[in-house]
């Protein structure tokens, strides 16, 4: 979308988008954890809804096409936690390497 109508690319309200599926959706475990992480971090005051929205909007149009809803949310949570100084990207990378070294399965990664 262009900015000529006063909207940014993420503002799709009122646009033709087709039918909305009304059937249930079973969330994956990692999606539920992203939601819980957002609630906990917000309650701790690490970021606000406005901060999350800003991070989501700053991702750009390409992210909305390539990534799922919860992939975008975890990226926004991470961006806000880094900005709040909770951890650095280097610390996150080191921790991810440590967990990956435990093994390729969720169960293996839990040991340690």
C-alpha positions, 0 to 999 in steps of 0.5 A, spaced: 500 500 500 502 507 498 502 512 503 497 516 498 491 515 501 494 516 508 495 509 510 501 505 511 502 498 509 500 495 515 494 499 516 489 494 512 483 496 516 477 497 512 480 494 506 477 488 502 481 481 504 476 476 503 472 472 508 475 471 515 475 463 517 471 462 523 473 455 525 477 454 531 485 454 531 489 450 535 495 454 537 502 451 537 506 450 544 511 455 542 505 460 540 502 460 547 509 461 550 510 467 545 503 470 548 505 468 555 512 472 554 509 478 552 504 478 558 509 477 563 514 482 560 509 487 559 507 486 567 514 487 569 514 493 565 519 491 560 515 494 554 508 497 553 503 495 547 505 501 544 513 499 544 511 492 541 506 496 536 512 500 534 517 494 533 512 491 529 510 497 524 518 498 523 519 491 521 517 493 514 512 490 509 516 484 507 516 481 514 508 481 514 508 477 507 514 472 510 513 471 517 507 468 521 503 472 526 507 469 532 514 470 528 513 477 528 511 478 535 517 474 538 521 479 533 518 485 536 518 482 543 526 481 542 527 488 539 523 491 545 527 487 550 534 489 547 532 496 547 530 495 554 537 493 556 534 486 559 540 482 554 544 484 548 544 481 542 551 478 543 548 475 550 542 472 546 546 469 540 551 466 546 545 463 549 542 460 543 548 457 541 549 453 548 541 451 547 543 448 540 549 444 542 544 440 547 541 437 541 536 438 535 530 436 539 526 440 544 527 434 549 534 434 548 534 442 549 531 441 556 537 438 559 542 443 561 
